Amino acid sequence: MFKKAFTLLELVFAIVVIGIISIVLIPNFDKNNSGEAAYQIAEHLRLAQHHAMVEDFTGAGAGAPVPAGANWWRVAFSNATPFCYDITPDGNPANAAIDPLSKQPLSCANRVTDLTQQFGVSGIDFTACNNFRTIGFNNIGEPISANVPLDLDCNITITTDDLETATVTITARTGYIDVTNITVP
């Protein structure tokens, strides 16, 4: 009586053929650098907003302008290459917030916030952010720029070397932060 079965050589050959077919048929998923940079910026904006609400040291009421020179958590972007940002309560990088994952200060001195080196960011544009590259938050999490609450949604558009773009939107008055408009050429 004969038993029908596969030999070891036939099984190895079948596995090799299936492996080759899967490598050819599975599409190559490239990283979306602009999207990753936008999500990192959004998370760090949320961190600054959280610090501002928890520490509540501005003394400003809801909707009130923040007094000049007052301490408030802010994310200050560089305006030249390499594009990076600091998250500080007072504009001093020595007092930068600590990244929960890497345990490093979130300042331009560290690779954590260097968007050019990490993601190939070649440009950052700000729309309706009072024409400043600094976004802060008051004690109720409301976005402020130039010491006044934002009246319009602030859009931060990130462009990478390969012309991918993504936008981080900070909703005026509420402080809701969202990543939108991720485009790949």
Backbone as a chain_set.jsonl record, in Angstrom:
{"seq": "MFKKAFTLLELVFAIVVIGIISIVLIPNFDKNNSGEAAYQIAEHLRLAQHHAMVEDFTGAGAGAPVPAGANWWRVAFSNATPFCYDITPDGNPANAAIDPLSKQPLSCANRVTDLTQQFGVSGIDFTACNNFRTIGFNNIGEPISANVPLDLDCNITITTDDLETATVTITARTGYIDVTNITVP", "coords": {"N": [[0.835, -1.172, 0.0], [0.57, 2.153, -0.935], [1.569, 5.294, 0.351], [0.608, 8.554, -0.187], [2.476, 11.44, -0.289], [4.2, 14.601, 0.214], [7.544, 15.258, -0.705], [10.433, 16.381, 1.102], [12.0, 18.053, -0.463], [10.163, 18.958, -2.417], [8.415, 20.467, -0.772], [10.161, 22.511, 0.171], [10.784, 23.745, -2.265], [8.212, 24.696, -3.011], [7.75, 26.555, -0.947], [9.786, 28.41, -1.458], [9.004, 29.373, -3.99], [6.5, 30.54, -3.354], [7.438, 32.552, -1.616], [8.955, 34.162, -3.384], [6.955, 35.019, -5.161], [5.345, 36.471, -3.36], [7.053, 38.57, -2.655], [7.264, 39.941, -5.056], [4.611, 40.654, -5.61], [3.645, 42.116, -3.396], [3.168, 45.482, -2.685], [5.576, 48.141, -2.534], [5.851, 49.9, 0.341], [6.479, 53.104, 0.967], [7.901, 55.376, 3.362], [6.006, 58.081, 4.636], [7.227, 60.983, 4.916], [6.424, 63.674, 5.387], [3.939, 63.382, 6.599], [4.653, 61.927, 8.909], [6.304, 63.817, 10.174], [4.408, 65.84, 10.6], [2.619, 64.561, 12.365], [4.341, 64.198, 14.545], [4.855, 66.877, 15.245], [2.237, 67.66, 15.92], [1.768, 66.013, 18.169], [3.68, 67.055, 19.923], [2.8, 69.684, 20.135], [0.421, 69.187, 21.487], [1.513, 68.251, 23.866], [2.743, 70.596, 24.86], [0.433, 72.113, 25.193], [-0.849, 70.6, 27.158], [0.975, 70.891, 29.314], [0.633, 73.643, 29.757], [-2.023, 73.776, 30.633], [-2.006, 72.168, 32.914], [-0.078, 73.302, 34.608], [-0.908, 75.962, 34.876], [0.037, 78.719, 35.218], [-0.186, 81.195, 34.11], [-2.065, 83.068, 34.867], [-3.922, 84.376, 33.395], [-7.265, 84.877, 32.433], [-9.953, 83.049, 30.791], [-9.879, 83.664, 27.392], [-8.616, 86.061, 27.779], [-6.021, 88.396, 27.011], [-2.585, 87.404, 27.146], [-0.349, 88.716, 29.445], [2.426, 90.782, 28.448], [5.591, 89.309, 28.497], [4.814, 87.341, 30.235], [4.905, 84.009, 31.536], [4.251, 81.283, 29.494], [3.434, 78.202, 28.025], [5.038, 77.34, 25.053], [5.591, 76.635, 21.573], [8.228, 77.114, 19.655], [9.286, 77.677, 16.464], [12.133, 77.305, 14.346], [13.341, 79.578, 11.844], [14.878, 78.928, 9.719], [16.994, 76.642, 7.891], [18.61, 74.117, 9.757], [15.252, 72.987, 10.087], [13.64, 73.17, 13.088], [12.331, 72.965, 16.466], [11.579, 74.471, 19.66], [10.24, 73.58, 22.823], [9.1, 75.309, 25.35], [8.53, 76.944, 28.566], [9.205, 79.561, 28.85], [10.703, 80.527, 26.743], [13.363, 79.918, 26.975], [15.7, 77.634, 25.995], [17.022, 75.998, 27.811], [15.144, 75.324, 29.656], [13.491, 73.47, 28.485], [10.734, 71.3, 27.636], [10.465, 67.818, 28.472], [10.812, 65.046, 26.374], [8.481, 62.458, 26.384], [9.067, 59.899, 25.353], [11.817, 59.658, 24.451], [13.113, 60.791, 26.561], [14.596, 63.102, 26.391], [15.426, 66.619, 26.287], [13.108, 68.774, 24.619], [14.24, 70.527, 22.384], [15.939, 72.602, 19.964], [18.54, 71.85, 20.161], [18.657, 69.139, 20.307], [18.284, 66.029, 18.515], [15.681, 65.156, 18.427], [13.739, 67.112, 17.811], [14.625, 68.029, 15.38], [13.568, 68.55, 12.397], [14.483, 68.62, 9.793], [16.712, 66.899, 9.646], [15.585, 64.478, 10.595], [13.224, 64.005, 9.014], [13.556, 65.165, 6.53], [12.539, 67.733, 6.077], [11.911, 70.606, 4.21], [10.67, 73.009, 4.291], [8.523, 75.148, 6.223], [5.409, 76.49, 6.561], [3.319, 79.035, 7.851], [-0.065, 79.737, 8.415], [-2.494, 82.089, 9.186], [-1.579, 82.374, 11.781], [-1.025, 84.633, 13.171], [1.242, 85.538, 11.926], [3.579, 84.758, 13.197], [6.188, 82.524, 14.238], [5.767, 81.136, 16.49], [3.784, 79.298, 18.61], [1.665, 79.326, 21.298], [0.131, 78.298, 24.42], [-2.49, 79.045, 26.66], [-3.661, 79.002, 30.101], [-6.036, 77.556, 29.859], [-5.722, 75.97, 27.712], [-6.044, 77.221, 25.322], [-5.059, 78.317, 22.093], [-2.471, 80.677, 21.56], [-0.866, 83.476, 20.082], [1.598, 85.867, 19.629], [0.96, 86.961, 22.096], [-1.843, 87.074, 22.215], [-5.073, 85.473, 22.076], [-5.787, 83.201, 19.391], [-7.799, 84.119, 16.617], [-8.441, 82.913, 14.276], [-8.197, 79.679, 12.741], [-5.068, 78.132, 13.045], [-2.752, 77.111, 10.693], [-0.169, 74.91, 10.042], [1.971, 74.153, 7.628], [3.872, 71.563, 6.381], [6.592, 70.87, 4.311], [8.428, 68.502, 2.498], [11.681, 67.4, 1.235], [11.11, 65.797, -0.967], [8.795, 66.906, -1.929], [6.439, 66.22, -0.599], [3.58, 67.059, 1.33], [2.049, 68.116, 4.401], [-0.414, 69.14, 6.754], [-0.745, 70.705, 9.869], [-3.37, 71.522, 11.888], [-4.469, 73.938, 14.129], [-7.135, 74.573, 16.011], [-8.797, 77.61, 16.467], [-9.57, 79.208, 19.557], [-10.568, 76.742, 20.744], [-8.394, 75.022, 20.731], [-8.073, 72.547, 19.596], [-6.15, 70.088, 18.005], [-5.119, 68.87, 14.913], [-4.093, 66.671, 12.258], [-4.032, 67.224, 8.865], [-4.676, 67.058, 5.306], [-2.574, 65.462, 3.995], [-0.381, 65.05, 1.454], [1.017, 63.347, -1.313], [3.298, 63.625, -3.92]], "CA": [[0.0, 0.0, 0.0], [1.366, 3.365, -1.105], [1.101, 6.53, 0.985], [0.95, 9.71, -1.01], [2.92, 12.569, 0.527], [5.178, 15.465, -0.428], [8.912, 15.107, -0.214], [10.988, 17.61, 1.692], [12.446, 18.897, -1.569], [8.981, 19.593, -2.998], [7.939, 21.485, 0.174], [11.094, 23.643, 0.139], [10.584, 24.404, -3.545], [6.934, 25.416, -2.946], [7.914, 27.708, -0.049], [10.618, 29.389, -2.166], [8.175, 29.973, -5.047], [5.524, 31.415, -2.68], [8.196, 33.713, -1.14], [9.294, 35.02, -4.529], [5.706, 35.635, -5.633], [4.882, 37.483, -2.389], [7.932, 39.747, -2.74], [6.949, 40.655, -6.294], [3.237, 41.16, -5.62], [3.378, 43.063, -2.311], [3.698, 46.797, -3.074], [6.578, 48.74, -1.664], [5.282, 51.004, 1.094], [7.477, 54.082, 1.373], [7.522, 56.234, 4.475], [5.49, 59.406, 4.302], [7.969, 61.837, 5.834], [5.675, 64.869, 5.786], [2.918, 62.938, 7.547], [5.303, 61.603, 10.18], [6.72, 65.083, 10.79], [3.194, 66.532, 11.059], [2.115, 63.884, 13.57], [5.24, 64.505, 15.657], [4.588, 68.257, 15.654], [0.933, 67.676, 16.585], [1.919, 65.44, 19.509], [4.439, 67.97, 20.765], [1.901, 70.802, 20.433], [-0.485, 68.699, 22.541], [2.297, 68.204, 25.099], [2.853, 71.977, 25.344], [-0.908, 72.489, 25.645], [-1.07, 69.886, 28.414], [1.762, 71.572, 30.347], [0.025, 74.948, 30.046], [-3.258, 73.59, 31.404], [-1.701, 71.548, 34.204], [0.676, 74.199, 35.465], [-1.785, 77.109, 35.109], [0.783, 79.781, 35.864], [-0.261, 82.456, 33.379], [-2.916, 84.008, 35.574], [-4.867, 84.989, 32.463], [-8.555, 84.2, 32.363], [-10.352, 82.559, 29.471], [-10.032, 84.689, 26.368], [-7.88, 87.281, 28.109], [-4.661, 88.421, 26.471], [-1.527, 87.064, 28.088], [0.493, 89.901, 29.626], [3.753, 90.713, 27.845], [6.598, 88.789, 29.406], [4.291, 86.279, 31.085], [5.309, 82.657, 31.183], [3.225, 80.412, 28.933], [4.079, 77.15, 27.244], [5.059, 77.696, 23.637], [6.396, 75.871, 20.62], [8.867, 78.122, 18.812], [9.925, 77.061, 15.305], [13.227, 78.056, 13.719], [12.922, 80.088, 10.537], [15.915, 78.607, 8.732], [17.45, 75.255, 7.923], [17.657, 73.025, 9.851], [13.984, 73.329, 10.713], [13.477, 72.503, 14.374], [11.506, 73.761, 17.368], [11.774, 74.356, 21.107], [9.013, 73.622, 23.632], [9.551, 75.894, 26.613], [7.553, 77.814, 29.221], [9.683, 80.935, 28.932], [11.563, 80.845, 25.615], [14.726, 79.517, 27.271], [15.867, 76.214, 25.67], [17.493, 75.249, 28.98], [13.955, 74.897, 30.405], [12.645, 72.765, 27.526], [9.962, 70.141, 28.081], [11.138, 66.538, 28.255], [10.07, 64.12, 25.518], [8.124, 61.269, 27.172], [9.632, 58.67, 24.801], [13.281, 59.628, 24.433], [13.589, 61.391, 27.815], [15.509, 64.188, 26.068], [14.758, 67.922, 26.188], [12.546, 69.084, 23.301], [14.804, 71.793, 21.921], [16.695, 72.485, 18.712], [19.845, 71.269, 20.451], [18.552, 67.682, 20.228], [17.799, 65.467, 17.248], [14.255, 64.848, 18.551], [12.924, 68.125, 17.138], [15.263, 68.447, 14.129], [12.705, 68.031, 11.341], [15.255, 68.489, 8.556], [17.52, 65.687, 9.722], [14.742, 63.292, 10.791], [12.191, 63.769, 8.006], [13.857, 65.842, 5.275], [11.669, 68.901, 5.919], [12.584, 71.702, 3.513], [9.939, 74.257, 4.49], [7.379, 75.19, 7.131], [4.638, 77.716, 6.339], [2.299, 79.295, 8.858], [-1.206, 80.484, 7.906], [-3.411, 82.588, 10.223], [-0.965, 82.216, 13.106], [-0.574, 85.988, 13.501], [2.524, 85.746, 11.265], [4.709, 84.428, 14.058], [6.556, 81.112, 14.199], [5.63, 80.637, 17.854], [2.408, 79.016, 19.032], [1.629, 79.041, 22.72], [-1.152, 77.913, 24.991], [-2.719, 79.638, 27.97], [-4.01, 78.064, 31.159], [-7.194, 76.723, 29.505], [-5.374, 75.234, 26.5], [-6.396, 78.02, 24.154], [-3.854, 78.717, 21.379], [-2.17, 82.105, 21.53], [0.304, 83.883, 19.324], [1.835, 87.298, 19.848], [0.31, 87.284, 23.376], [-3.306, 87.162, 22.136], [-5.697, 84.24, 21.569], [-6.003, 83.163, 17.949], [-9.179, 84.259, 16.16], [-8.588, 82.019, 13.129], [-7.459, 78.432, 12.854], [-3.666, 78.223, 12.646], [-2.324, 75.978, 9.879], [1.269, 74.773, 9.876], [2.155, 73.248, 6.494], [5.221, 71.019, 6.314], [6.978, 70.383, 2.99], [9.678, 67.753, 2.553], [12.542, 67.491, 0.053], [10.472, 65.128, -2.108], [7.573, 67.675, -2.2], [5.272, 65.773, 0.15], [3.123, 68.091, 2.262], [1.056, 67.77, 5.415], [-0.797, 70.338, 7.499], [-1.208, 70.598, 11.253], [-4.339, 72.585, 12.132], [-4.792, 74.236, 15.527], [-8.417, 75.276, 15.969], [-8.86, 78.807, 17.317], [-10.402, 79.209, 20.763], [-10.69, 75.445, 21.417], [-7.092, 74.402, 20.838], [-8.057, 71.203, 19.012], [-5.007, 69.94, 17.099], [-5.388, 67.777, 13.993], [-3.239, 66.589, 11.077], [-4.889, 67.13, 7.688], [-4.1, 67.337, 3.981], [-1.311, 64.804, 3.689], [-0.325, 64.82, 0.011], [2.235, 62.772, -1.859], [3.283, 63.934, -5.357]], "C": [[0.887, 1.245, 0.0], [0.735, 4.537, -0.363], [1.55, 7.686, 0.119], [1.298, 10.874, -0.084], [3.924, 13.388, -0.282], [6.553, 15.161, 0.143], [9.379, 16.444, 0.344], [11.438, 18.573, 0.601], [11.273, 19.626, -2.226], [8.432, 20.687, -2.082], [8.844, 22.723, 0.166], [10.916, 24.431, -1.156], [9.291, 25.231, -3.55], [7.05, 26.662, -2.069], [8.742, 28.793, -0.735], [9.798, 30.096, -3.244], [7.151, 30.933, -4.431], [6.228, 32.678, -2.172], [8.528, 34.673, -2.254], [8.047, 35.732, -5.045], [5.235, 36.722, -4.669], [5.75, 38.733, -2.432], [7.592, 40.587, -3.971], [5.581, 41.316, -6.219], [2.933, 42.174, -4.516], [3.977, 44.409, -2.7], [4.703, 47.305, -2.047], [5.976, 49.963, -0.977], [6.404, 51.915, 1.566], [6.961, 54.859, 2.57], [6.965, 57.542, 3.93], [6.109, 60.373, 5.301], [7.183, 63.052, 6.289], [4.594, 64.5, 6.803], [3.512, 62.614, 8.902], [5.747, 62.867, 10.909], [5.513, 65.82, 11.353], [2.641, 65.884, 12.323], [3.025, 64.127, 14.768], [4.989, 65.92, 16.165], [3.267, 68.335, 16.411], [1.039, 67.114, 18.003], [2.672, 66.381, 20.44], [3.642, 69.243, 21.065], [0.933, 70.408, 21.546], [0.234, 68.624, 23.886], [2.435, 69.604, 25.696], [1.507, 72.458, 25.894], [-1.219, 71.849, 27.001], [-0.311, 70.57, 29.555], [1.115, 72.897, 30.746], [-1.22, 74.791, 30.915], [-2.973, 73.028, 32.799], [-1.022, 72.545, 35.138], [-0.075, 75.478, 35.788], [-1.067, 78.26, 35.807], [0.677, 81.12, 35.148], [-1.074, 83.501, 34.128], [-3.923, 84.685, 34.678], [-6.159, 84.188, 32.457], [-8.869, 83.756, 30.949], [-10.544, 83.727, 28.52], [-9.261, 85.964, 26.636], [-6.506, 87.245, 27.469], [-3.654, 88.054, 27.557], [-0.631, 88.289, 28.228], [1.865, 89.704, 28.992], [4.747, 90.228, 28.89], [6.097, 87.672, 30.311], [4.81, 84.931, 30.613], [4.105, 81.89, 30.66], [3.931, 79.405, 28.05], [3.944, 77.452, 25.768], [5.923, 76.721, 22.848], [6.935, 76.898, 19.627], [9.667, 77.427, 17.718], [11.058, 77.94, 14.802], [12.745, 78.52, 12.345], [13.965, 79.842, 9.459], [16.292, 77.137, 8.88], [18.566, 75.126, 8.947], [16.386, 73.474, 10.57], [13.819, 72.485, 11.975], [12.597, 73.394, 15.244], [11.872, 73.482, 18.813], [10.406, 74.365, 21.766], [9.429, 74.064, 25.023], [8.43, 76.711, 27.258], [7.942, 79.287, 29.138], [10.601, 81.35, 27.786], [13.014, 80.452, 25.814], [14.888, 78.021, 26.99], [16.374, 75.367, 26.838], [16.318, 74.72, 29.815], [12.992, 74.098, 29.538], [11.914, 71.593, 28.175], [10.747, 68.875, 27.746], [10.235, 65.641, 27.418], [9.762, 62.854, 26.311], [8.765, 59.981, 26.649], [11.148, 58.604, 24.916], [13.902, 60.145, 25.723], [14.634, 62.476, 27.579], [14.742, 65.503, 26.023], [14.293, 68.184, 24.749], [13.007, 70.479, 22.884], [15.609, 71.533, 20.66], [18.074, 71.879, 18.93], [19.837, 69.748, 20.325], [17.963, 67.243, 18.901], [16.283, 65.249, 17.269], [13.395, 65.845, 17.781], [13.548, 68.641, 15.848], [14.508, 67.812, 12.961], [13.452, 67.837, 10.027], [16.042, 67.182, 8.557], [16.639, 64.432, 9.807], [13.85, 62.97, 9.597], [12.472, 64.436, 6.656], [12.964, 67.036, 5.017], [12.467, 70.041, 5.297], [11.854, 73.034, 3.663], [8.782, 74.088, 5.456], [6.696, 76.531, 6.913], [3.535, 77.816, 7.381], [1.198, 80.144, 8.233], [-2.125, 80.828, 9.069], [-2.885, 82.353, 11.626], [-0.396, 83.548, 13.581], [0.837, 86.26, 12.99], [3.735, 85.562, 12.171], [4.961, 82.94, 13.969], [6.505, 80.504, 15.593], [4.151, 80.49, 18.185], [2.462, 78.649, 20.507], [0.234, 78.64, 23.158], [-1.278, 78.555, 26.356], [-3.223, 78.57, 28.939], [-5.26, 77.232, 30.881], [-6.962, 75.973, 28.194], [-5.695, 75.955, 25.215], [-5.111, 78.455, 23.434], [-3.698, 80.233, 21.348], [-0.929, 82.323, 20.684], [0.416, 85.392, 19.463], [1.04, 87.783, 21.056], [-1.198, 87.485, 23.307], [-3.868, 85.838, 21.618], [-5.926, 84.327, 20.057], [-7.482, 83.291, 17.626], [-9.482, 83.34, 14.988], [-7.802, 80.75, 13.387], [-6.041, 78.64, 12.325], [-3.307, 76.959, 11.881], [-0.812, 76.019, 9.716], [1.465, 73.725, 8.786], [3.623, 72.868, 6.382], [5.459, 70.513, 4.904], [8.316, 69.681, 3.115], [10.458, 67.923, 1.249], [11.904, 66.86, -1.177], [9.08, 65.682, -2.398], [6.304, 67.063, -1.614], [4.869, 66.917, 1.08], [2.123, 67.498, 3.246], [0.794, 69.031, 6.224], [-1.259, 69.969, 8.9], [-2.126, 71.785, 11.483], [-4.598, 72.709, 13.626], [-6.044, 75.097, 15.504], [-8.413, 76.438, 16.962], [-9.846, 78.591, 18.447], [-10.481, 77.867, 21.467], [-9.342, 74.768, 21.62], [-7.03, 72.985, 20.296], [-6.962, 71.128, 17.956], [-5.229, 68.703, 16.249], [-4.404, 67.836, 12.825], [-4.151, 66.35, 9.883], [-4.05, 67.29, 6.423], [-2.722, 66.748, 3.754], [-1.329, 64.476, 2.197], [1.04, 64.285, -0.389], [2.22, 63.02, -3.362], [3.292, 62.684, -6.217]], "O": [[1.81, 1.379, 0.803], [-0.475, 4.751, -0.434], [2.717, 7.785, -0.259], [0.515, 11.244, 0.79], [4.43, 12.943, -1.312], [6.698, 14.847, 1.324], [8.788, 17.491, 0.081], [11.271, 19.785, 0.736], [11.394, 20.806, -2.556], [8.021, 21.739, -2.572], [8.352, 23.852, 0.156], [10.901, 25.662, -1.133], [9.287, 26.357, -4.048], [6.507, 27.713, -2.413], [8.429, 29.977, -0.607], [9.901, 31.314, -3.387], [6.96, 32.034, -4.947], [5.672, 33.77, -2.285], [8.395, 35.885, -2.084], [8.092, 36.928, -5.334], [4.776, 37.778, -5.105], [5.242, 39.842, -2.264], [7.634, 41.816, -3.916], [5.409, 42.429, -6.716], [2.047, 43.012, -4.685], [5.165, 44.484, -3.013], [4.672, 46.945, -0.87], [5.633, 50.945, -1.636], [7.182, 51.555, 2.448], [5.754, 54.988, 2.774], [7.405, 58.039, 2.893], [5.585, 60.563, 6.398], [7.26, 63.431, 7.458], [4.368, 65.237, 7.764], [2.947, 62.978, 9.933], [5.584, 62.974, 12.125], [5.576, 66.365, 12.455], [2.238, 66.584, 13.252], [2.54, 64.251, 15.893], [4.917, 66.144, 17.373], [3.185, 69.008, 17.439], [0.464, 67.675, 18.935], [2.334, 66.49, 21.618], [3.793, 69.821, 22.141], [0.658, 71.204, 22.444], [-0.362, 68.899, 24.927], [2.265, 69.781, 26.902], [1.45, 73.124, 26.927], [-1.786, 72.494, 27.883], [-0.869, 70.803, 30.627], [1.056, 73.234, 31.929], [-1.445, 75.584, 31.829], [-3.649, 73.393, 33.76], [-1.354, 72.62, 36.321], [0.101, 76.032, 36.873], [-1.505, 78.725, 36.86], [1.358, 82.077, 35.516], [-0.793, 84.695, 34.028], [-4.713, 85.499, 35.155], [-6.135, 82.957, 32.474], [-8.124, 84.058, 30.017], [-11.285, 84.665, 28.814], [-9.253, 86.865, 25.797], [-5.886, 86.184, 27.388], [-3.85, 88.358, 28.733], [-0.196, 88.846, 27.22], [2.404, 88.597, 28.996], [4.738, 90.69, 30.031], [6.877, 87.11, 31.08], [5.113, 84.744, 29.434], [3.059, 81.85, 31.308], [4.923, 79.732, 27.399], [2.858, 77.78, 25.289], [6.838, 76.086, 23.371], [6.176, 77.478, 18.851], [10.606, 76.683, 18.0], [10.962, 79.167, 14.825], [11.845, 77.919, 11.76], [13.936, 80.478, 8.405], [15.949, 76.484, 9.866], [19.426, 76.006, 8.986], [16.437, 74.239, 11.533], [13.855, 71.255, 11.931], [12.166, 74.46, 14.806], [12.395, 72.421, 19.153], [9.507, 75.078, 21.32], [10.03, 73.301, 25.779], [7.489, 77.123, 26.579], [7.1, 80.163, 29.333], [11.216, 82.414, 27.846], [13.825, 80.633, 24.906], [14.274, 77.207, 27.679], [16.178, 74.152, 26.852], [16.481, 73.778, 30.59], [11.796, 74.053, 29.826], [12.4, 70.982, 29.126], [11.587, 68.871, 26.846], [9.048, 65.491, 27.708], [10.675, 62.235, 26.857], [8.986, 59.055, 27.429], [11.701, 57.623, 25.414], [15.096, 59.954, 25.953], [15.461, 62.746, 28.45], [13.541, 65.511, 25.752], [14.992, 67.859, 23.79], [12.279, 71.463, 23.01], [15.922, 70.388, 20.332], [18.711, 71.438, 17.973], [20.899, 69.132, 20.244], [17.236, 67.992, 18.248], [15.668, 65.167, 16.206], [12.41, 65.449, 17.157], [13.044, 69.605, 15.273], [14.779, 66.672, 12.584], [13.085, 66.972, 9.231], [16.032, 66.447, 7.57], [16.93, 63.431, 9.152], [13.726, 61.81, 9.206], [11.682, 64.276, 5.725], [12.655, 67.335, 3.864], [13.543, 70.401, 5.775], [12.35, 74.069, 3.219], [8.142, 73.038, 5.509], [7.318, 77.583, 7.059], [2.904, 76.823, 7.743], [1.484, 81.155, 7.592], [-2.493, 79.952, 9.851], [-3.664, 82.153, 12.558], [0.598, 83.583, 14.306], [1.549, 87.101, 13.537], [4.792, 86.147, 11.932], [4.05, 82.172, 13.659], [7.129, 79.474, 15.848], [3.373, 81.434, 18.057], [3.219, 77.765, 20.909], [-0.712, 78.643, 22.371], [-0.315, 78.613, 27.12], [-3.209, 77.38, 28.627], [-5.521, 76.278, 31.614], [-7.896, 75.406, 27.628], [-5.627, 75.369, 24.135], [-4.17, 78.913, 24.083], [-4.662, 80.97, 21.138], [-0.059, 81.457, 20.59], [-0.589, 86.101, 19.417], [0.507, 88.893, 21.044], [-1.784, 88.018, 24.249], [-3.225, 85.157, 20.82], [-6.221, 85.396, 19.522], [-8.323, 82.66, 18.267], [-10.642, 83.019, 14.731], [-6.848, 80.75, 14.165], [-5.847, 79.256, 11.276], [-3.533, 75.852, 12.371], [-0.247, 77.032, 9.304], [1.165, 72.549, 8.99], [4.5, 73.728, 6.3], [4.62, 69.8, 4.352], [9.235, 70.191, 3.757], [9.964, 68.512, 0.287], [12.121, 67.32, -2.299], [8.269, 65.013, -3.038], [5.205, 67.358, -2.084], [5.726, 67.658, 1.561], [1.447, 66.511, 2.957], [1.67, 69.886, 6.363], [-2.054, 69.049, 9.091], [-1.717, 72.931, 11.297], [-4.904, 71.728, 14.303], [-6.01, 76.231, 15.027], [-8.073, 76.274, 18.134], [-10.836, 77.875, 18.298], [-10.464, 77.838, 22.698], [-9.165, 74.019, 22.581], [-6.039, 72.287, 20.51], [-6.859, 72.011, 17.105], [-5.493, 67.62, 16.771], [-3.939, 68.911, 12.448], [-4.942, 65.407, 9.871], [-2.865, 67.618, 6.482], [-1.799, 67.462, 3.362], [-2.181, 63.72, 1.731], [2.073, 64.712, 0.126], [1.245, 62.672, -4.029], [3.282, 62.779, -7.444]]}, "num_chains": 1, "name": "protein.A"}
